[in-house]
């Protein structure tokens, strides 16, 4: 009897039923060889019952297991583990013809006919292995960015929903990533345009700021020049006012001079008249002296003394006449000079009058220029203040544009990285042919 009882009871019958009808392979290992197996073991090993019994498990195993160690070393270690711990469960690679079969092995030590034996339960993981391998390869392709991967090889009925779910998830991921890639491309292009526009705006703002700064400096210089001109015009206005007053004073002096010269002219005329009287008196005296001489000549020697006196009187009259002529000549010359001086003074007065009138007009013009210059200086001062405020605003705008440009560059860099990251995924319009996901038919014991 398998379980070491002479008369099977309910527990034994139940165990025998499970042994015979279990879908998993169940074998009894004793003394290092199989001494019993159920029908499912024949399917798992692909051998008839007679070819299985009496054989060591290593006969049906792959030369080495997953860790690269020989299967012979593993068999003894697993049996000892089951005995010491009460059971042992592990994966094992068997051979079924030329194919590797992955199995899940459970070892349970049991007493059997007064000797220790090990009950071996084996689950064939071939189908599960195919599913695991297919999913592993599919997930590996997804991890590499190939969103076109699909699991085309059908799974067994219990795992087919898993394959369908994987393909659906991959399709939706591909669609989502296609949308993300499109948005990333648009974002990348938009950010590139924004970055280019920001760079251009930054250059223009810098140029505008530089031009405005130069304009502010030029306007400030012009304002200073206008202020200096206004000062000079004010000084000139004061000088012209002084000259106008001097011209008016000179005009008065010329008027007084003209009157004085007119008085001199009248005095000269009076002197001429007096000289004419003297000249007449001298002429009459000379005639009287001549008559006295004639009378003295007639009288003879008796009137010699009178004749001498008459001669002297005549000589004196002649000298008086000569002196009167000389004085008259000098007075006439002086009168002519005085007339000329009067004419010159009169001309000077007219000229000074014209100069005074011109000085009035010049003073009015310079006053207008001074007023205009002051107004221009005030206007330029206000313009200078406005330009200063514009320059300050432009500088502030330039700083903001610089910050915006930096942000746009950062956004463009982030968009480029996003575009590059999304570019890793293969999201063609038509899914590429899925890679051959042939699973190695492997199993463990």
C-alpha positions as CSV (number, residue, x, y, z in Angstrom):
1,X,0.0,0.0,0.0
2,X,1.3,3.5,-0.9
3,X,0.6,5.2,2.5
4,X,1.7,2.2,4.6
5,X,-1.7,1.1,5.9
6,X,-3.0,-2.5,5.5
7,X,-6.7,-1.5,5.5
8,X,-7.6,1.8,3.8
9,X,-9.7,4.0,5.9
10,X,-11.5,7.1,4.9
11,X,-8.4,9.3,5.1
12,X,-6.4,6.8,3.0
13,X,-9.1,6.5,0.4
14,X,-9.3,10.2,0.1
15,X,-5.5,10.5,-0.3
16,X,-5.6,7.7,-2.9
17,X,-8.4,9.5,-4.8
18,X,-6.4,12.7,-4.8
19,X,-3.3,10.9,-5.9
20,X,-5.0,9.2,-8.8
21,X,-7.2,12.0,-10.0
22,X,-5.0,15.1,-9.3
23,X,-4.3,17.3,-12.4
24,X,-0.9,17.8,-11.0
25,X,1.8,15.2,-11.2
26,X,2.3,13.3,-7.9
27,X,5.2,10.9,-7.3
28,X,6.7,9.1,-4.4
29,X,10.5,9.4,-4.0
30,X,12.2,6.8,-1.9
31,X,15.9,6.0,-1.7
32,X,16.7,8.5,-4.4
33,X,14.3,7.0,-7.0
34,X,10.7,7.2,-7.9
35,X,8.7,4.3,-6.6
36,X,5.2,5.5,-7.5
37,X,3.5,8.1,-9.7
38,X,0.0,9.1,-10.8
39,X,-1.3,9.3,-14.4
40,X,-0.7,13.1,-14.5
41,X,3.0,12.4,-14.0
42,X,3.1,10.5,-17.3
43,X,1.8,13.7,-19.1
44,X,4.3,16.0,-17.3
45,X,7.3,13.8,-18.0
46,X,6.1,12.7,-21.4
47,X,7.1,9.1,-20.4
48,X,5.0,6.0,-19.5
49,X,4.8,5.0,-15.9
50,X,7.3,2.2,-16.3
51,X,9.9,4.6,-17.7
52,X,9.5,6.9,-14.7
53,X,9.6,4.4,-11.8
54,X,13.1,3.4,-10.7
55,X,14.6,6.6,-12.1
56,X,16.4,9.4,-10.2
57,X,14.8,12.8,-10.8
58,X,18.1,14.0,-12.3
59,X,17.4,11.7,-15.3
60,X,14.5,14.0,-16.4
61,X,16.2,17.3,-15.4
62,X,18.1,19.8,-17.2
63,X,21.9,19.5,-16.6
64,X,22.0,22.8,-14.7
65,X,19.3,24.8,-12.9
66,X,18.6,28.5,-12.9
67,X,21.6,29.3,-10.7
68,X,24.0,27.4,-13.1
69,X,24.7,24.6,-10.6
70,X,24.3,21.0,-11.6
71,X,20.9,19.5,-11.0
72,X,22.5,16.6,-9.0
73,X,23.6,19.0,-6.2
74,X,20.1,20.5,-6.0
75,X,18.3,17.2,-5.6
76,X,20.0,16.2,-2.4
77,X,19.8,19.7,-1.0
78,X,16.0,20.0,-1.7
79,X,15.3,16.6,-0.1
80,X,17.2,17.5,3.0
81,X,15.4,20.9,3.2
82,X,12.0,19.1,3.0
83,X,13.0,16.7,5.7
84,X,14.4,19.4,8.0
85,X,11.7,22.1,7.4
86,X,8.6,19.8,6.8
87,X,8.3,20.8,3.1
88,X,10.2,22.5,0.2
89,X,8.8,24.4,-2.8
90,X,10.9,25.6,-5.7
91,X,11.1,26.0,-9.5
92,X,12.8,23.4,-11.5
93,X,13.8,22.9,-15.2
94,X,13.0,19.5,-16.7
95,X,13.5,18.2,-20.2
96,X,10.7,16.9,-22.3
97,X,12.4,15.6,-25.3
98,X,14.4,18.5,-26.6
99,X,12.2,21.2,-24.9
100,X,12.8,22.7,-21.5
101,X,9.8,22.6,-19.1
102,X,9.4,24.9,-16.2
103,X,7.9,23.3,-13.1
104,X,6.9,24.2,-9.6
105,X,7.9,21.3,-7.3
106,X,6.7,20.7,-3.7
107,X,8.4,18.1,-1.6
108,X,6.6,16.7,1.5
109,X,8.3,14.0,3.6
110,X,6.0,11.1,4.7
111,X,6.5,7.7,6.3
112,X,6.1,4.9,3.9
113,X,6.4,1.2,4.8
114,X,8.6,1.8,7.9
115,X,10.9,4.0,5.8
116,X,11.1,7.7,5.1
117,X,9.8,8.8,1.7
118,X,9.2,12.1,0.0
119,X,5.9,12.9,-1.7
120,X,6.7,15.0,-4.9
121,X,4.0,17.3,-6.3
122,X,4.7,18.9,-9.6
123,X,2.8,21.7,-11.4
124,X,3.6,22.3,-15.1
125,X,4.4,26.0,-15.5
126,X,4.8,25.7,-19.3
127,X,1.7,27.7,-20.1
128,X,2.3,30.1,-17.3
129,X,5.9,30.5,-18.4
130,X,4.8,31.3,-21.9
131,X,2.6,34.0,-20.5
132,X,5.3,35.3,-18.2
133,X,7.9,35.3,-21.0
134,X,5.5,37.1,-23.4
135,X,4.6,39.7,-20.8
136,X,8.2,40.1,-19.9
137,X,9.2,40.7,-23.5
138,X,6.2,43.0,-24.1
139,X,7.0,45.0,-21.0
140,X,10.6,45.2,-22.0
141,X,9.7,46.6,-25.4
142,X,7.4,49.1,-23.6
143,X,10.2,50.0,-21.3
144,X,12.4,50.6,-24.4
145,X,9.8,53.0,-25.8
146,X,8.2,50.8,-28.4
147,X,4.5,51.4,-27.9
148,X,3.7,49.5,-31.1
149,X,4.4,46.2,-29.4
150,X,1.5,43.8,-29.2
151,X,1.1,40.2,-27.9
152,X,-0.1,38.5,-31.1
153,X,0.3,34.9,-29.9
154,X,-2.9,33.7,-28.2
155,X,-2.7,32.6,-24.5
156,X,-4.6,29.8,-23.0
157,X,-8.2,30.6,-22.1
158,X,-7.4,31.4,-18.5
159,X,-4.7,33.9,-19.5
160,X,-6.3,35.3,-22.7
161,X,-7.9,38.3,-20.9
162,X,-4.5,39.2,-19.6
163,X,-3.2,39.4,-23.2
164,X,-6.2,41.4,-24.3
165,X,-5.7,43.8,-21.4
166,X,-2.0,44.2,-22.3
167,X,-2.8,45.0,-25.9
168,X,-5.5,47.4,-25.0
169,X,-3.3,49.2,-22.5
170,X,-0.5,49.4,-25.1
171,X,-2.9,50.7,-27.7
172,X,-4.3,53.4,-25.4
173,X,-0.8,54.2,-24.2
174,X,0.3,54.6,-27.8
175,X,-2.7,56.9,-28.6
176,X,-2.1,58.9,-25.4
177,X,1.6,59.2,-26.2
178,X,0.8,60.2,-29.8
179,X,-1.3,63.0,-28.5
180,X,1.4,63.9,-26.0
181,X,4.0,63.8,-28.7
182,X,1.8,66.1,-30.9
183,X,1.3,68.5,-28.0
184,X,5.0,68.3,-27.1
185,X,6.0,69.0,-30.8
186,X,3.5,72.0,-30.9
187,X,4.8,73.2,-27.5
188,X,8.4,72.8,-28.7
189,X,7.6,74.8,-31.8
190,X,5.6,77.4,-30.0
191,X,8.3,77.8,-27.3
192,X,10.9,78.1,-30.0
193,X,8.8,80.9,-31.6
194,X,8.3,82.5,-28.2
195,X,12.0,82.2,-27.5
196,X,12.9,83.8,-30.9
197,X,10.3,86.5,-30.4
198,X,11.6,87.2,-26.8
199,X,15.2,87.3,-28.1
200,X,14.2,89.8,-30.8
201,X,12.1,91.8,-28.4
202,X,15.0,91.8,-26.0
203,X,17.4,93.1,-28.7
204,X,14.9,95.8,-29.8
205,X,14.3,96.8,-26.2
206,X,18.0,97.1,-25.6
207,X,18.4,99.2,-28.7
208,X,15.4,101.3,-27.7
209,X,16.9,101.8,-24.2
210,X,20.2,102.7,-25.7
211,X,18.6,105.2,-28.2
212,X,16.4,106.7,-25.5
213,X,19.4,107.0,-23.2
214,X,21.3,108.8,-26.0
215,X,18.3,111.0,-26.7
216,X,18.0,111.8,-23.0
217,X,21.6,112.8,-22.9
218,X,21.2,114.9,-26.1
219,X,18.1,116.6,-24.8
220,X,19.8,117.3,-21.5
221,X,22.7,118.8,-23.4
222,X,20.4,120.9,-25.6
223,X,18.5,122.0,-22.5
224,X,21.8,123.1,-20.9
225,X,22.7,125.0,-24.1
226,X,19.3,126.7,-24.3
227,X,19.6,127.7,-20.7
228,X,23.1,129.2,-21.4
229,X,21.6,130.9,-24.5
230,X,18.8,132.3,-22.3
231,X,21.4,133.5,-19.8
232,X,23.4,135.1,-22.6
233,X,20.3,136.7,-24.1
234,X,19.3,138.1,-20.7
235,X,22.8,139.5,-20.4
236,X,22.6,140.9,-23.9
237,X,19.1,142.3,-23.1
238,X,20.7,144.2,-20.2
239,X,23.5,145.5,-22.3
240,X,21.1,146.6,-25.0
241,X,19.0,148.3,-22.4
242,X,22.1,150.1,-21.1
243,X,23.1,151.1,-24.7
244,X,19.5,152.3,-25.3
245,X,19.7,154.5,-22.3
246,X,23.2,155.8,-23.3
247,X,21.8,156.5,-26.8
248,X,18.9,158.4,-25.3
249,X,21.3,160.3,-23.1
250,X,23.5,161.0,-26.1
251,X,20.5,162.2,-28.0
252,X,19.8,164.7,-25.2
253,X,23.4,165.8,-25.2
254,X,23.3,166.2,-29.0
255,X,20.2,168.3,-28.7
256,X,21.9,170.5,-26.1
257,X,25.0,170.6,-28.3
258,X,22.8,171.6,-31.2
259,X,21.2,174.4,-29.2
260,X,24.7,175.5,-28.0
261,X,26.0,175.5,-31.6
262,X,22.9,177.5,-32.6
263,X,23.7,180.0,-29.9
264,X,27.3,180.2,-31.1
265,X,26.0,180.7,-34.6
266,X,23.7,183.6,-33.5
267,X,26.6,185.1,-31.5
268,X,28.9,184.8,-34.6
269,X,26.2,186.5,-36.6
270,X,26.0,189.3,-34.0
271,X,29.8,189.6,-34.0
272,X,29.7,189.8,-37.8
273,X,27.2,192.6,-37.5
274,X,29.4,194.4,-34.9
275,X,32.4,193.9,-37.1
276,X,30.5,195.3,-40.0
277,X,29.7,198.4,-37.9
278,X,33.4,198.6,-36.9
279,X,34.3,198.2,-40.5
280,X,31.9,201.1,-41.4
281,X,33.3,203.2,-38.7
282,X,36.8,202.5,-39.9
283,X,35.8,203.3,-43.4
284,X,34.1,206.6,-42.3
285,X,37.2,207.4,-40.1
286,X,39.4,206.7,-43.0
287,X,37.4,209.1,-45.2
288,X,37.4,211.7,-42.4
289,X,41.2,211.3,-42.1
290,X,41.6,211.6,-45.9
291,X,39.5,214.8,-45.9
292,X,41.5,216.1,-42.9
293,X,44.7,215.5,-44.9
294,X,43.3,217.3,-47.9
295,X,42.3,220.2,-45.8
296,X,45.7,220.2,-44.0
297,X,47.4,220.3,-47.4
298,X,45.4,223.3,-48.3
299,X,46.2,225.0,-45.1
300,X,49.9,224.7,-45.6
301,X,52.4,224.7,-42.9
302,X,50.1,226.1,-40.4
303,X,48.2,222.9,-40.2
304,X,51.2,220.5,-40.4
305,X,50.5,219.2,-36.9
306,X,46.9,218.5,-37.9
307,X,48.1,216.8,-41.0
308,X,50.3,214.5,-38.9
309,X,47.4,213.7,-36.7
310,X,45.1,213.1,-39.7
311,X,47.8,210.9,-41.1
312,X,48.0,208.9,-37.9
313,X,44.2,208.7,-37.7
314,X,44.1,207.5,-41.2
315,X,46.8,204.9,-40.5
316,X,44.9,203.9,-37.3
317,X,41.7,203.7,-39.3
318,X,43.4,201.6,-41.9
319,X,44.7,199.3,-39.3
320,X,41.3,199.1,-37.7
321,X,39.8,198.4,-41.1
322,X,42.5,195.7,-41.7
323,X,41.9,194.3,-38.3
324,X,38.1,194.3,-38.8
325,X,38.6,192.6,-42.1
326,X,40.8,189.9,-40.5
327,X,38.3,189.5,-37.6
328,X,35.5,189.4,-40.1
329,X,37.3,186.8,-42.1
330,X,38.0,184.7,-39.0
331,X,34.5,185.2,-37.7
332,X,33.2,184.2,-41.2
333,X,35.4,181.1,-41.1
334,X,34.3,180.3,-37.6
335,X,30.7,180.9,-38.6
336,X,31.2,178.5,-41.5
337,X,32.8,175.9,-39.1
338,X,30.0,176.5,-36.6
339,X,27.4,176.0,-39.4
340,X,29.2,172.8,-40.4
341,X,29.3,171.7,-36.8
342,X,25.6,172.5,-36.5
343,X,25.0,170.4,-39.6
344,X,27.1,167.6,-38.2
345,X,25.5,167.7,-34.8
346,X,22.1,167.8,-36.5
347,X,23.1,164.8,-38.6
348,X,24.5,163.1,-35.5
349,X,21.2,163.8,-33.7
350,X,19.2,162.2,-36.6
351,X,21.6,159.2,-36.6
352,X,21.3,158.9,-32.9
353,X,17.5,159.1,-33.2
354,X,17.6,156.3,-35.8
355,X,20.0,154.3,-33.5
356,X,17.7,154.8,-30.6
357,X,14.8,153.6,-32.6
358,X,16.8,150.6,-33.8
359,X,17.9,150.0,-30.2
360,X,14.2,150.0,-29.2
361,X,13.4,147.4,-31.9
362,X,16.5,145.4,-31.0
363,X,15.6,145.6,-27.3
364,X,12.1,144.4,-28.1
365,X,13.4,141.5,-30.3
366,X,16.0,140.5,-27.7
367,X,13.3,140.6,-25.1
368,X,11.1,138.3,-27.2
369,X,14.1,136.0,-27.8
370,X,14.9,136.0,-24.1
371,X,11.2,135.1,-23.3
372,X,11.2,132.4,-26.0
373,X,14.5,131.0,-24.8
374,X,13.2,130.8,-21.2
375,X,10.0,129.1,-22.4
376,X,12.1,126.7,-24.5
377,X,14.4,126.0,-21.5
378,X,11.3,125.3,-19.4
379,X,9.8,123.1,-22.1
380,X,13.0,121.2,-22.6
381,X,13.3,120.8,-18.9
382,X,9.8,119.2,-18.9
383,X,10.8,117.1,-21.9
384,X,14.0,116.1,-20.2
385,X,11.9,115.0,-17.1
386,X,9.5,113.1,-19.4
387,X,12.4,111.4,-21.3
388,X,14.0,110.5,-17.9
389,X,10.8,108.8,-16.9
390,X,10.6,107.1,-20.2
391,X,14.2,106.0,-19.9
392,X,13.4,104.6,-16.4
393,X,10.3,102.8,-17.7
394,X,12.2,101.5,-20.7
395,X,15.0,100.2,-18.4
396,X,12.3,98.5,-16.2
397,X,10.7,97.1,-19.3
398,X,14.1,95.9,-20.5
399,X,14.6,94.1,-17.2
400,X,11.2,92.5,-17.4
401,X,11.9,91.5,-21.1
402,X,15.1,90.0,-19.9
403,X,13.3,88.0,-17.3
404,X,10.6,87.0,-19.8
405,X,13.4,86.0,-22.3
406,X,15.1,83.9,-19.6
407,X,11.7,82.3,-18.8
408,X,11.0,81.7,-22.5
409,X,14.4,80.1,-22.9
410,X,13.8,77.9,-19.9
411,X,10.4,76.9,-21.2
412,X,11.9,76.2,-24.6
413,X,14.6,74.1,-23.0
414,X,12.0,72.2,-21.0
415,X,9.8,71.8,-24.1
416,X,12.9,70.5,-26.0
417,X,13.6,68.0,-23.3
418,X,9.9,66.9,-23.3
419,X,10.0,66.6,-27.0
420,X,13.2,64.6,-26.8
421,X,11.8,62.4,-24.0
422,X,8.6,61.8,-26.0
423,X,10.6,61.1,-29.1
424,X,12.0,58.0,-27.3
425,X,8.6,56.3,-27.8
426,X,7.8,54.7,-31.1
427,X,4.2,55.7,-31.8
428,X,3.7,55.2,-35.5
429,X,0.3,55.6,-37.1
430,X,0.2,51.9,-37.8
431,X,1.6,49.6,-35.2
432,X,4.7,48.0,-36.4
433,X,4.8,44.2,-36.6
434,X,5.1,43.0,-33.1
435,X,8.4,41.3,-32.4
436,X,8.4,37.6,-32.4
437,X,7.5,36.9,-28.9
438,X,8.2,33.2,-29.1
439,X,8.6,31.8,-25.6
440,X,11.0,29.2,-24.8
441,X,9.1,26.2,-23.8
442,X,10.7,25.9,-20.5
443,X,9.7,24.6,-17.2
444,X,10.9,23.8,-13.8
445,X,10.6,20.7,-12.0
